[in-house]
Amino acid sequence: MLVVYEQITSDIFRVYEEYRSDIGFSNSYLIVDERVIIVDTGLTSTPKSILEALKNIGKSLEDIAYILLSHAHPDILGGLKWLSSKTRGIVCCSQPTADLLKNSEEILVKSFGVNKNFSQLLRHKGININFKSLTPTRILENKSVISVDDKKIIVLESNGHCNGHLCFWMPQNNILFSGDELFPYSNKPNMFMIDRTGSFAKRIFTLELFKELKPQLICQAHDLPVTYDVANTISAALETQECWSRAVLEYFNLYSKASLLDIEEYVFKCFNVKLEGYIRKLENHSTILKILEFLEGKGLIEKVPSKNTRIDKQFWRIKNSDS
Ligand SMILES: [Zn+2]
């Protein structure tokens, strides 16, 4: 069997799936003391790897005390159904995540603005939303504390990547579990996308918070944990957000009125973005839309009133511009 986990620190293990060009690595983390805390459940196949890791570190499913969910996206929830049925681990998430877990197909509609049938396509891509309804045992809020044996975890509500997104902070050793809030890449919006329920302003706020926390190690839901140059990685992620919003504004300097799709085409060209078919459909113009909402909130641009409600038919213009 392929190596499916690695030890990050003396008590943190990263369980991951093979690298994929569409979503990179999908990670789940084990925080190990007498008992075990799981952070995110990866893809549907992830529990197999979790089992393997547990076995090799002398633990079993019985030892799982908590299953913490950063947010309700298919690549985070894949192993949830199986794990929650096989362990007594307390499933913890935010209220918005809990609301989405009532009917997992709603996640596609509400969070990505795509049709329920999209779940078929996702399944074809190896991402299976495999539960109908799940009720978490504990709802987490900002600053909620989870204590297991000697481990203490503080919950940070971030709400950038999506509404209800949580990050988890271990103050004893300055380790941050950032979920899908931190991606330093500028040409992969699927990696740092903000879904239809998320907020660009809150993403920036969250990255600023990360900067203040000064983590020593960041464990992300995708890709490799950030083990060195952590401060610079956070700064680079902040810069990426800044570059994208600046590029959107730049477009309005060229054309004072523009549609979402025009702006997206321009920004994607600027950053050499190429999204694959199904990822493009899932991204669904969301990131640029959230940047437009952010700039609108800052009073820099405004939406042009329109009877057409389709998002790709909406126009924005520089505020107070007559053109
Ligand atoms: Zn996500």
py3Dmol code that shows the C-alpha trace and the ligand (Angstrom):
import py3Dmol

protein = """\
ATOM      1  CA  MET A   1       0.000   0.000   0.000  1.00  0.00           C
ATOM      2  CA  LEU A   2       1.167   3.474  -0.862  1.00  0.00           C
ATOM      3  CA  VAL A   3       2.427   5.621   2.003  1.00  0.00           C
ATOM      4  CA  VAL A   4      -0.688   7.414   3.055  1.00  0.00           C
ATOM      5  CA  TYR A   5       0.360   9.341   6.092  1.00  0.00           C
ATOM      6  CA  GLU A   6       3.323  11.205   7.460  1.00  0.00           C
ATOM      7  CA  GLN A   7       4.327  12.411  10.852  1.00  0.00           C
ATOM      8  CA  ILE A   8       4.475  16.193  11.004  1.00  0.00           C
ATOM      9  CA  THR A   9       5.344  16.718  14.671  1.00  0.00           C
ATOM     10  CA  SER A  10       5.616  14.370  17.635  1.00  0.00           C
ATOM     11  CA  ASP A  11       1.832  14.314  17.933  1.00  0.00           C
ATOM     12  CA  ILE A  12       0.419  15.406  14.567  1.00  0.00           C
ATOM     13  CA  PHE A  13       0.002  13.125  11.592  1.00  0.00           C
ATOM     14  CA  ARG A  14      -1.088  14.110   8.112  1.00  0.00           C
ATOM     15  CA  VAL A  15      -3.188  11.555   6.272  1.00  0.00           C
ATOM     16  CA  TYR A  16      -3.475  12.342   2.607  1.00  0.00           C
ATOM     17  CA  GLU A  17      -4.693  11.136  -0.734  1.00  0.00           C
ATOM     18  CA  GLU A  18      -2.562  10.878  -3.841  1.00  0.00           C
ATOM     19  CA  TYR A  19      -1.813  14.200  -5.507  1.00  0.00           C
ATOM     20  CA  ARG A  20      -4.426  15.181  -8.088  1.00  0.00           C
ATOM     21  CA  SER A  21      -4.028  17.902 -10.693  1.00  0.00           C
ATOM     22  CA  ASP A  22      -7.524  19.222  -9.949  1.00  0.00           C
ATOM     23  CA  ILE A  23      -7.568  19.497  -6.153  1.00  0.00           C
ATOM     24  CA  GLY A  24      -3.965  18.779  -5.213  1.00  0.00           C
ATOM     25  CA  PHE A  25      -3.565  16.797  -2.008  1.00  0.00           C
ATOM     26  CA  SER A  26      -6.557  16.395   0.265  1.00  0.00           C
ATOM     27  CA  ASN A  27      -5.488  16.178   3.874  1.00  0.00           C
ATOM     28  CA  SER A  28      -6.939  14.941   7.082  1.00  0.00           C
ATOM     29  CA  TYR A  29      -4.986  15.380  10.316  1.00  0.00           C
ATOM     30  CA  LEU A  30      -4.691  13.270  13.414  1.00  0.00           C
ATOM     31  CA  ILE A  31      -3.810  15.020  16.655  1.00  0.00           C
ATOM     32  CA  VAL A  32      -2.630  12.248  18.904  1.00  0.00           C
ATOM     33  CA  ASP A  33      -2.565  12.087  22.696  1.00  0.00           C
ATOM     34  CA  GLU A  34      -4.066   9.279  24.785  1.00  0.00           C
ATOM     35  CA  ARG A  35      -7.042   9.832  22.525  1.00  0.00           C
ATOM     36  CA  VAL A  36      -7.123  11.136  18.975  1.00  0.00           C
ATOM     37  CA  ILE A  37      -8.683  14.194  17.374  1.00  0.00           C
ATOM     38  CA  ILE A  38      -9.357  14.117  13.622  1.00  0.00           C
ATOM     39  CA  VAL A  39      -9.374  17.372  11.690  1.00  0.00           C
ATOM     40  CA  ASP A  40     -11.359  17.050   8.425  1.00  0.00           C
ATOM     41  CA  THR A  41     -12.144  13.751   6.761  1.00  0.00           C
ATOM     42  CA  GLY A  42     -10.794  14.174   3.225  1.00  0.00           C
ATOM     43  CA  LEU A  43     -12.184  12.159   0.330  1.00  0.00           C
ATOM     44  CA  THR A  44     -14.328   9.042   0.501  1.00  0.00           C
ATOM     45  CA  SER A  45     -11.246   6.829   0.455  1.00  0.00           C
ATOM     46  CA  THR A  46      -9.487   8.723   3.287  1.00  0.00           C
ATOM     47  CA  PRO A  47     -10.773   6.565   6.206  1.00  0.00           C
ATOM     48  CA  LYS A  48      -8.771   3.633   4.811  1.00  0.00           C
ATOM     49  CA  SER A  49      -5.630   5.700   5.203  1.00  0.00           C
ATOM     50  CA  ILE A  50      -6.730   6.935   8.623  1.00  0.00           C
ATOM     51  CA  LEU A  51      -7.146   3.318   9.735  1.00  0.00           C
ATOM     52  CA  GLU A  52      -3.684   2.465   8.453  1.00  0.00           C
ATOM     53  CA  ALA A  53      -2.158   5.439  10.258  1.00  0.00           C
ATOM     54  CA  LEU A  54      -3.984   4.650  13.513  1.00  0.00           C
ATOM     55  CA  LYS A  55      -2.830   1.058  13.383  1.00  0.00           C
ATOM     56  CA  ASN A  56       0.791   2.060  12.869  1.00  0.00           C
ATOM     57  CA  ILE A  57       0.802   4.480  15.781  1.00  0.00           C
ATOM     58  CA  GLY A  58      -0.828   1.977  18.089  1.00  0.00           C
ATOM     59  CA  LYS A  59      -4.289   3.500  18.155  1.00  0.00           C
ATOM     60  CA  SER A  60      -7.680   2.345  16.983  1.00  0.00           C
ATOM     61  CA  LEU A  61     -11.015   3.809  15.930  1.00  0.00           C
ATOM     62  CA  GLU A  62     -12.073   3.493  19.591  1.00  0.00           C
ATOM     63  CA  ASP A  63      -9.526   6.157  20.493  1.00  0.00           C
ATOM     64  CA  ILE A  64     -11.074   8.851  18.319  1.00  0.00           C
ATOM     65  CA  ALA A  65     -12.526  11.453  20.673  1.00  0.00           C
ATOM     66  CA  TYR A  66     -13.443  14.209  18.232  1.00  0.00           C
ATOM     67  CA  ILE A  67     -13.957  14.734  14.514  1.00  0.00           C
ATOM     68  CA  LEU A  68     -13.572  18.441  13.748  1.00  0.00           C
ATOM     69  CA  LEU A  69     -14.827  19.814  10.445  1.00  0.00           C
ATOM     70  CA  SER A  70     -13.435  23.041   9.046  1.00  0.00           C
ATOM     71  CA  HIS A  71     -16.292  23.403   6.547  1.00  0.00           C
ATOM     72  CA  ALA A  72     -18.904  21.617   4.462  1.00  0.00           C
ATOM     73  CA  HIS A  73     -17.220  20.988   1.113  1.00  0.00           C
ATOM     74  CA  PRO A  74     -17.214  17.583  -0.583  1.00  0.00           C
ATOM     75  CA  ASP A  75     -13.431  17.184  -0.342  1.00  0.00           C
ATOM     76  CA  ILE A  76     -13.575  17.745   3.424  1.00  0.00           C
ATOM     77  CA  LEU A  77     -16.570  15.559   4.201  1.00  0.00           C
ATOM     78  CA  GLY A  78     -15.704  12.471   2.149  1.00  0.00           C
ATOM     79  CA  GLY A  79     -14.837  10.182   5.058  1.00  0.00           C
ATOM     80  CA  LEU A  80     -17.369  11.647   7.466  1.00  0.00           C
ATOM     81  CA  LYS A  81     -20.196   9.187   7.006  1.00  0.00           C
ATOM     82  CA  TRP A  82     -18.001   6.158   7.535  1.00  0.00           C
ATOM     83  CA  LEU A  83     -15.959   7.601  10.395  1.00  0.00           C
ATOM     84  CA  SER A  84     -18.960   8.919  12.280  1.00  0.00           C
ATOM     85  CA  SER A  85     -20.686   5.536  12.021  1.00  0.00           C
ATOM     86  CA  LYS A  86     -17.656   3.528  13.143  1.00  0.00           C
ATOM     87  CA  THR A  87     -16.436   5.642  16.050  1.00  0.00           C
ATOM     88  CA  ARG A  88     -17.840   7.339  19.099  1.00  0.00           C
ATOM     89  CA  GLY A  89     -15.949  10.475  18.106  1.00  0.00           C
ATOM     90  CA  ILE A  90     -17.941  13.653  18.677  1.00  0.00           C
ATOM     91  CA  VAL A  91     -18.566  15.367  15.344  1.00  0.00           C
ATOM     92  CA  CYS A  92     -18.045  19.122  15.748  1.00  0.00           C
ATOM     93  CA  CYS A  93     -18.663  21.945  13.285  1.00  0.00           C
ATOM     94  CA  SER A  94     -20.171  25.405  12.973  1.00  0.00           C
ATOM     95  CA  GLN A  95     -23.930  25.977  12.785  1.00  0.00           C
ATOM     96  CA  PRO A  96     -23.850  26.867   9.036  1.00  0.00           C
ATOM     97  CA  THR A  97     -21.942  23.624   8.359  1.00  0.00           C
ATOM     98  CA  ALA A  98     -24.463  21.688  10.471  1.00  0.00           C
ATOM     99  CA  ASP A  99     -27.301  23.235   8.457  1.00  0.00           C
ATOM    100  CA  LEU A 100     -25.691  22.060   5.211  1.00  0.00           C
ATOM    101  CA  LEU A 101     -25.141  18.559   6.588  1.00  0.00           C
ATOM    102  CA  LYS A 102     -28.901  18.108   6.833  1.00  0.00           C
ATOM    103  CA  ASN A 103     -28.925  17.501   3.094  1.00  0.00           C
ATOM    104  CA  SER A 104     -25.573  17.156   1.457  1.00  0.00           C
ATOM    105  CA  GLU A 105     -26.865  17.779  -2.069  1.00  0.00           C
ATOM    106  CA  GLU A 106     -27.890  21.250  -0.950  1.00  0.00           C
ATOM    107  CA  ILE A 107     -24.195  22.004  -0.522  1.00  0.00           C
ATOM    108  CA  LEU A 108     -23.803  22.003  -4.291  1.00  0.00           C
ATOM    109  CA  VAL A 109     -26.766  24.292  -4.798  1.00  0.00           C
ATOM    110  CA  LYS A 110     -26.143  26.728  -1.952  1.00  0.00           C
ATOM    111  CA  SER A 111     -22.364  26.790  -1.820  1.00  0.00           C
ATOM    112  CA  PHE A 112     -21.442  26.476  -5.490  1.00  0.00           C
ATOM    113  CA  GLY A 113     -24.590  27.561  -7.289  1.00  0.00           C
ATOM    114  CA  VAL A 114     -24.625  24.365  -9.365  1.00  0.00           C
ATOM    115  CA  ASN A 115     -27.344  21.838  -9.999  1.00  0.00           C
ATOM    116  CA  LYS A 116     -27.915  18.883  -7.660  1.00  0.00           C
ATOM    117  CA  ASN A 117     -27.109  16.581 -10.592  1.00  0.00           C
ATOM    118  CA  PHE A 118     -23.570  17.836 -10.301  1.00  0.00           C
ATOM    119  CA  SER A 119     -23.069  15.258  -7.551  1.00  0.00           C
ATOM    120  CA  GLN A 120     -23.032  12.601 -10.325  1.00  0.00           C
ATOM    121  CA  LEU A 121     -20.162  14.348 -12.034  1.00  0.00           C
ATOM    122  CA  LEU A 122     -18.302  14.725  -8.735  1.00  0.00           C
ATOM    123  CA  ARG A 123     -18.752  11.036  -8.035  1.00  0.00           C
ATOM    124  CA  HIS A 124     -17.279  10.341 -11.450  1.00  0.00           C
ATOM    125  CA  LYS A 125     -14.271  12.401 -10.318  1.00  0.00           C
ATOM    126  CA  GLY A 126     -13.915  10.353  -7.153  1.00  0.00           C
ATOM    127  CA  ILE A 127     -15.531  12.903  -4.859  1.00  0.00           C
ATOM    128  CA  ASN A 128     -18.618  11.410  -3.349  1.00  0.00           C
ATOM    129  CA  ILE A 129     -21.007  13.283  -1.115  1.00  0.00           C
ATOM    130  CA  ASN A 130     -22.039  10.099   0.509  1.00  0.00           C
ATOM    131  CA  PHE A 131     -24.620  10.952   3.115  1.00  0.00           C
ATOM    132  CA  LYS A 132     -28.137  12.233   3.082  1.00  0.00           C
ATOM    133  CA  SER A 133     -28.323  13.664   6.533  1.00  0.00           C
ATOM    134  CA  LEU A 134     -25.967  13.944   9.457  1.00  0.00           C
ATOM    135  CA  THR A 135     -26.459  15.712  12.763  1.00  0.00           C
ATOM    136  CA  PRO A 136     -23.239  16.850  14.432  1.00  0.00           C
ATOM    137  CA  THR A 137     -22.995  16.343  18.172  1.00  0.00           C
ATOM    138  CA  ARG A 138     -21.469  19.666  19.041  1.00  0.00           C
ATOM    139  CA  ILE A 139     -21.774  23.101  17.468  1.00  0.00           C
ATOM    140  CA  LEU A 140     -18.637  25.206  17.640  1.00  0.00           C
ATOM    141  CA  GLU A 141     -18.426  28.967  17.808  1.00  0.00           C
ATOM    142  CA  ASN A 142     -15.617  31.472  17.712  1.00  0.00           C
ATOM    143  CA  LYS A 143     -13.294  30.863  20.682  1.00  0.00           C
ATOM    144  CA  SER A 144     -14.927  27.530  21.593  1.00  0.00           C
ATOM    145  CA  VAL A 145     -12.330  25.352  23.289  1.00  0.00           C
ATOM    146  CA  ILE A 146     -11.854  21.640  22.755  1.00  0.00           C
ATOM    147  CA  SER A 147      -9.764  19.830  25.326  1.00  0.00           C
ATOM    148  CA  VAL A 148      -8.653  16.247  24.983  1.00  0.00           C
ATOM    149  CA  ASP A 149      -6.117  14.888  27.446  1.00  0.00           C
ATOM    150  CA  ASP A 150      -3.266  17.427  27.307  1.00  0.00           C
ATOM    151  CA  LYS A 151      -4.346  18.961  24.017  1.00  0.00           C
ATOM    152  CA  LYS A 152      -6.184  22.252  23.798  1.00  0.00           C
ATOM    153  CA  ILE A 153      -7.696  23.592  20.599  1.00  0.00           C
ATOM    154  CA  ILE A 154      -9.251  27.016  20.145  1.00  0.00           C
ATOM    155  CA  VAL A 155     -11.822  27.474  17.405  1.00  0.00           C
ATOM    156  CA  LEU A 156     -11.455  30.459  15.091  1.00  0.00           C
ATOM    157  CA  GLU A 157     -14.428  31.400  12.961  1.00  0.00           C
ATOM    158  CA  SER A 158     -13.062  32.597   9.638  1.00  0.00           C
ATOM    159  CA  ASN A 159     -16.007  32.593   7.196  1.00  0.00           C
ATOM    160  CA  GLY A 160     -13.852  33.636   4.223  1.00  0.00           C
ATOM    161  CA  HIS A 161     -13.671  30.535   2.005  1.00  0.00           C
ATOM    162  CA  CYS A 162     -17.312  29.893   2.882  1.00  0.00           C
ATOM    163  CA  ASN A 163     -19.815  30.828   5.521  1.00  0.00           C
ATOM    164  CA  GLY A 164     -19.292  28.718   8.650  1.00  0.00           C
ATOM    165  CA  HIS A 165     -15.631  27.975   7.904  1.00  0.00           C
ATOM    166  CA  LEU A 166     -13.609  27.256  11.038  1.00  0.00           C
ATOM    167  CA  CYS A 167      -9.880  27.167  11.655  1.00  0.00           C
ATOM    168  CA  PHE A 168      -8.348  25.419  14.651  1.00  0.00           C
ATOM    169  CA  TRP A 169      -5.542  26.843  16.737  1.00  0.00           C
ATOM    170  CA  MET A 170      -3.324  24.936  19.146  1.00  0.00           C
ATOM    171  CA  PRO A 171      -1.839  27.646  21.378  1.00  0.00           C
ATOM    172  CA  GLN A 172       0.472  25.274  23.263  1.00  0.00           C
ATOM    173  CA  ASN A 173       2.666  24.748  20.235  1.00  0.00           C
ATOM    174  CA  ASN A 174       1.455  27.481  17.831  1.00  0.00           C
ATOM    175  CA  ILE A 175       0.026  25.119  15.257  1.00  0.00           C
ATOM    176  CA  LEU A 176      -2.759  26.284  12.990  1.00  0.00           C
ATOM    177  CA  PHE A 177      -5.198  24.136  11.041  1.00  0.00           C
ATOM    178  CA  SER A 178      -6.239  26.564   8.337  1.00  0.00           C
ATOM    179  CA  GLY A 179      -8.743  24.479   6.342  1.00  0.00           C
ATOM    180  CA  ASP A 180      -9.209  26.161   2.978  1.00  0.00           C
ATOM    181  CA  GLU A 181      -8.334  29.715   4.018  1.00  0.00           C
ATOM    182  CA  LEU A 182      -4.670  29.753   3.048  1.00  0.00           C
ATOM    183  CA  PHE A 183      -3.401  29.254  -0.480  1.00  0.00           C
ATOM    184  CA  PRO A 184      -0.425  31.177  -1.719  1.00  0.00           C
ATOM    185  CA  TYR A 185      -0.957  30.413  -5.420  1.00  0.00           C
ATOM    186  CA  SER A 186      -2.201  33.161  -7.678  1.00  0.00           C
ATOM    187  CA  ASN A 187      -3.063  31.064 -10.721  1.00  0.00           C
ATOM    188  CA  LYS A 188      -5.286  28.473  -9.051  1.00  0.00           C
ATOM    189  CA  PRO A 189      -8.543  30.079  -7.994  1.00  0.00           C
ATOM    190  CA  ASN A 190      -9.977  26.650  -7.296  1.00  0.00           C
ATOM    191  CA  MET A 191      -7.339  26.431  -4.595  1.00  0.00           C
ATOM    192  CA  PHE A 192      -8.176  29.717  -2.943  1.00  0.00           C
ATOM    193  CA  MET A 193     -11.670  30.171  -4.178  1.00  0.00           C
ATOM    194  CA  ILE A 194     -14.375  31.705  -2.116  1.00  0.00           C
ATOM    195  CA  ASP A 195     -17.683  29.941  -2.550  1.00  0.00           C
ATOM    196  CA  ARG A 196     -21.092  31.571  -3.000  1.00  0.00           C
ATOM    197  CA  THR A 197     -21.604  31.841   0.760  1.00  0.00           C
ATOM    198  CA  GLY A 198     -18.115  33.151   1.567  1.00  0.00           C
ATOM    199  CA  SER A 199     -16.581  36.598   1.851  1.00  0.00           C
ATOM    200  CA  PHE A 200     -13.464  38.152   0.369  1.00  0.00           C
ATOM    201  CA  ALA A 201     -13.325  40.690   3.224  1.00  0.00           C
ATOM    202  CA  LYS A 202     -13.418  37.894   5.802  1.00  0.00           C
ATOM    203  CA  ARG A 203     -10.732  35.980   3.914  1.00  0.00           C
ATOM    204  CA  ILE A 204      -8.453  39.015   4.199  1.00  0.00           C
ATOM    205  CA  PHE A 205      -9.405  39.494   7.857  1.00  0.00           C
ATOM    206  CA  THR A 206      -8.575  35.835   8.511  1.00  0.00           C
ATOM    207  CA  LEU A 207      -5.167  36.033   6.834  1.00  0.00           C
ATOM    208  CA  GLU A 208      -4.396  39.160   8.890  1.00  0.00           C
ATOM    209  CA  LEU A 209      -5.347  37.180  11.988  1.00  0.00           C
ATOM    210  CA  PHE A 210      -3.028  34.345  10.936  1.00  0.00           C
ATOM    211  CA  LYS A 211      -0.248  36.908  10.674  1.00  0.00           C
ATOM    212  CA  GLU A 212      -0.867  38.080  14.250  1.00  0.00           C
ATOM    213  CA  LEU A 213      -0.997  34.548  15.605  1.00  0.00           C
ATOM    214  CA  LYS A 214       2.492  33.870  14.246  1.00  0.00           C
ATOM    215  CA  PRO A 215       2.009  30.128  13.775  1.00  0.00           C
ATOM    216  CA  GLN A 216       5.031  27.923  13.732  1.00  0.00           C
ATOM    217  CA  LEU A 217       3.331  25.391  11.488  1.00  0.00           C
ATOM    218  CA  ILE A 218       0.230  25.559   9.307  1.00  0.00           C
ATOM    219  CA  CYS A 219      -1.685  22.420   8.415  1.00  0.00           C
ATOM    220  CA  GLN A 220      -3.833  23.112   5.355  1.00  0.00           C
ATOM    221  CA  ALA A 221      -6.726  21.055   4.021  1.00  0.00           C
ATOM    222  CA  HIS A 222      -4.894  20.827   0.684  1.00  0.00           C
ATOM    223  CA  ASP A 223      -1.258  20.634  -0.290  1.00  0.00           C
ATOM    224  CA  LEU A 224       1.716  20.343   1.988  1.00  0.00           C
ATOM    225  CA  PRO A 225       1.754  21.761   5.484  1.00  0.00           C
ATOM    226  CA  VAL A 226       3.726  24.971   5.785  1.00  0.00           C
ATOM    227  CA  THR A 227       6.674  24.045   7.934  1.00  0.00           C
ATOM    228  CA  TYR A 228       9.122  26.837   7.205  1.00  0.00           C
ATOM    229  CA  ASP A 229       8.954  30.473   6.140  1.00  0.00           C
ATOM    230  CA  VAL A 230       5.453  30.515   7.617  1.00  0.00           C
ATOM    231  CA  ALA A 231       5.188  34.290   8.026  1.00  0.00           C
ATOM    232  CA  ASN A 232       6.203  34.843   4.394  1.00  0.00           C
ATOM    233  CA  THR A 233       3.693  32.270   3.194  1.00  0.00           C
ATOM    234  CA  ILE A 234       0.885  34.139   4.951  1.00  0.00           C
ATOM    235  CA  SER A 235       2.127  37.441   3.515  1.00  0.00           C
ATOM    236  CA  ALA A 236       2.233  35.901   0.034  1.00  0.00           C
ATOM    237  CA  ALA A 237      -1.359  34.699   0.416  1.00  0.00           C
ATOM    238  CA  LEU A 238      -2.435  38.183   1.488  1.00  0.00           C
ATOM    239  CA  GLU A 239      -0.598  39.666  -1.468  1.00  0.00           C
ATOM    240  CA  THR A 240      -2.411  37.280  -3.801  1.00  0.00           C
ATOM    241  CA  GLN A 241      -5.783  38.519  -2.569  1.00  0.00           C
ATOM    242  CA  GLU A 242      -4.559  42.094  -2.983  1.00  0.00           C
ATOM    243  CA  CYS A 243      -3.313  41.441  -6.548  1.00  0.00           C
ATOM    244  CA  TRP A 244      -6.618  39.936  -7.618  1.00  0.00           C
ATOM    245  CA  SER A 245      -8.738  42.751  -6.229  1.00  0.00           C
ATOM    246  CA  ARG A 246      -6.370  45.287  -7.764  1.00  0.00           C
ATOM    247  CA  ALA A 247      -6.677  43.557 -11.137  1.00  0.00           C
ATOM    248  CA  VAL A 248     -10.471  43.743 -10.904  1.00  0.00           C
ATOM    249  CA  LEU A 249     -10.318  47.455 -10.142  1.00  0.00           C
ATOM    250  CA  GLU A 250      -7.847  47.965 -12.957  1.00  0.00           C
ATOM    251  CA  TYR A 251     -10.451  46.649 -15.378  1.00  0.00           C
ATOM    252  CA  PHE A 252     -12.821  49.397 -14.298  1.00  0.00           C
ATOM    253  CA  ASN A 253     -10.139  51.928 -15.085  1.00  0.00           C
ATOM    254  CA  LEU A 254     -10.173  50.610 -18.639  1.00  0.00           C
ATOM    255  CA  TYR A 255     -13.918  50.141 -18.975  1.00  0.00           C
ATOM    256  CA  SER A 256     -16.071  51.948 -16.467  1.00  0.00           C
ATOM    257  CA  LYS A 257     -18.853  49.376 -16.830  1.00  0.00           C
ATOM    258  CA  ALA A 258     -18.265  45.639 -17.148  1.00  0.00           C
ATOM    259  CA  SER A 259     -19.908  42.264 -16.767  1.00  0.00           C
ATOM    260  CA  LEU A 260     -18.729  39.612 -14.358  1.00  0.00           C
ATOM    261  CA  LEU A 261     -17.606  37.422 -17.250  1.00  0.00           C
ATOM    262  CA  ASP A 262     -15.603  40.222 -18.909  1.00  0.00           C
ATOM    263  CA  ILE A 263     -13.798  40.962 -15.685  1.00  0.00           C
ATOM    264  CA  GLU A 264     -13.169  37.311 -15.020  1.00  0.00           C
ATOM    265  CA  GLU A 265     -11.689  36.804 -18.466  1.00  0.00           C
ATOM    266  CA  TYR A 266      -9.371  39.761 -17.928  1.00  0.00           C
ATOM    267  CA  VAL A 267      -8.243  38.719 -14.446  1.00  0.00           C
ATOM    268  CA  PHE A 268      -7.764  35.088 -15.453  1.00  0.00           C
ATOM    269  CA  LYS A 269      -5.589  36.268 -18.347  1.00  0.00           C
ATOM    270  CA  CYS A 270      -3.577  38.500 -16.011  1.00  0.00           C
ATOM    271  CA  PHE A 271      -2.761  35.581 -13.730  1.00  0.00           C
ATOM    272  CA  ASN A 272      -2.566  32.922 -16.422  1.00  0.00           C
ATOM    273  CA  VAL A 273      -5.441  30.972 -14.900  1.00  0.00           C
ATOM    274  CA  LYS A 274      -6.593  27.847 -16.650  1.00  0.00           C
ATOM    275  CA  LEU A 275      -9.317  25.868 -14.943  1.00  0.00           C
ATOM    276  CA  GLU A 276     -10.236  22.336 -15.917  1.00  0.00           C
ATOM    277  CA  GLY A 277     -13.772  21.552 -17.028  1.00  0.00           C
ATOM    278  CA  TYR A 278     -15.553  20.425 -13.913  1.00  0.00           C
ATOM    279  CA  ILE A 279     -13.502  22.633 -11.590  1.00  0.00           C
ATOM    280  CA  ARG A 280     -14.419  25.596 -13.746  1.00  0.00           C
ATOM    281  CA  LYS A 281     -18.093  24.688 -13.413  1.00  0.00           C
ATOM    282  CA  LEU A 282     -17.722  24.262  -9.674  1.00  0.00           C
ATOM    283  CA  GLU A 283     -15.821  27.520  -9.296  1.00  0.00           C
ATOM    284  CA  ASN A 284     -18.747  29.029 -11.181  1.00  0.00           C
ATOM    285  CA  HIS A 285     -17.415  32.614 -11.351  1.00  0.00           C
ATOM    286  CA  SER A 286     -17.516  32.671  -7.582  1.00  0.00           C
ATOM    287  CA  THR A 287     -14.128  34.172  -6.745  1.00  0.00           C
ATOM    288  CA  ILE A 288     -14.515  37.215  -9.002  1.00  0.00           C
ATOM    289  CA  LEU A 289     -18.093  37.659  -7.815  1.00  0.00           C
ATOM    290  CA  LYS A 290     -16.870  37.803  -4.221  1.00  0.00           C
ATOM    291  CA  ILE A 291     -14.188  40.342  -5.124  1.00  0.00           C
ATOM    292  CA  LEU A 292     -16.830  42.484  -6.839  1.00  0.00           C
ATOM    293  CA  GLU A 293     -19.006  42.303  -3.717  1.00  0.00           C
ATOM    294  CA  PHE A 294     -15.978  43.274  -1.632  1.00  0.00           C
ATOM    295  CA  LEU A 295     -15.223  46.324  -3.797  1.00  0.00           C
ATOM    296  CA  GLU A 296     -18.902  47.216  -3.759  1.00  0.00           C
ATOM    297  CA  GLY A 297     -18.831  47.039   0.048  1.00  0.00           C
ATOM    298  CA  LYS A 298     -15.924  49.469   0.020  1.00  0.00           C
ATOM    299  CA  GLY A 299     -18.032  51.879  -2.045  1.00  0.00           C
ATOM    300  CA  LEU A 300     -15.712  51.736  -5.057  1.00  0.00           C
ATOM    301  CA  ILE A 301     -18.078  50.122  -7.552  1.00  0.00           C
ATOM    302  CA  GLU A 302     -21.808  49.438  -7.784  1.00  0.00           C
ATOM    303  CA  LYS A 303     -24.009  46.894  -9.432  1.00  0.00           C
ATOM    304  CA  VAL A 304     -25.971  48.164 -12.413  1.00  0.00           C
ATOM    305  CA  PRO A 305     -29.696  47.559 -11.724  1.00  0.00           C
ATOM    306  CA  SER A 306     -30.982  44.796 -13.971  1.00  0.00           C
ATOM    307  CA  LYS A 307     -34.109  42.666 -14.300  1.00  0.00           C
ATOM    308  CA  ASN A 308     -32.030  39.674 -15.355  1.00  0.00           C
ATOM    309  CA  THR A 309     -31.088  37.766 -12.218  1.00  0.00           C
ATOM    310  CA  ARG A 310     -28.522  35.481 -13.852  1.00  0.00           C
ATOM    311  CA  ILE A 311     -25.188  36.162 -12.246  1.00  0.00           C
ATOM    312  CA  ASP A 312     -23.318  36.081 -15.567  1.00  0.00           C
ATOM    313  CA  LYS A 313     -25.626  38.808 -16.884  1.00  0.00           C
ATOM    314  CA  GLN A 314     -24.864  41.278 -14.085  1.00  0.00           C
ATOM    315  CA  PHE A 315     -22.911  44.453 -14.739  1.00  0.00           C
ATOM    316  CA  TRP A 316     -20.911  46.590 -12.351  1.00  0.00           C
ATOM    317  CA  ARG A 317     -19.625  50.114 -12.812  1.00  0.00           C
ATOM    318  CA  ILE A 318     -17.434  52.611 -11.048  1.00  0.00           C
ATOM    319  CA  LYS A 319     -19.555  54.253  -8.387  1.00  0.00           C
ATOM    320  CA  ASN A 320     -21.111  57.569  -9.401  1.00  0.00           C
ATOM    321  CA  SER A 321     -20.100  56.992 -12.986  1.00  0.00           C
ATOM    322  CA  ASP A 322     -22.728  57.973 -15.554  1.00  0.00           C
ATOM    323  CA  SER A 323     -21.321  55.831 -18.306  1.00  0.00           C
TER     324      SER A 323
END
"""
ligand_1 = """\
1
ZN
Zn -13.377 24.051 0.578
"""
view = py3Dmol.view(width=600, height=400)
view.addModel(protein, "pdb")
view.setStyle({"model": 0}, {"cartoon": {"style": "trace"}})
view.addModel(ligand_1, "xyz")
view.setStyle({"model": 1}, {"stick": {}})
view.zoomTo()
view.show()
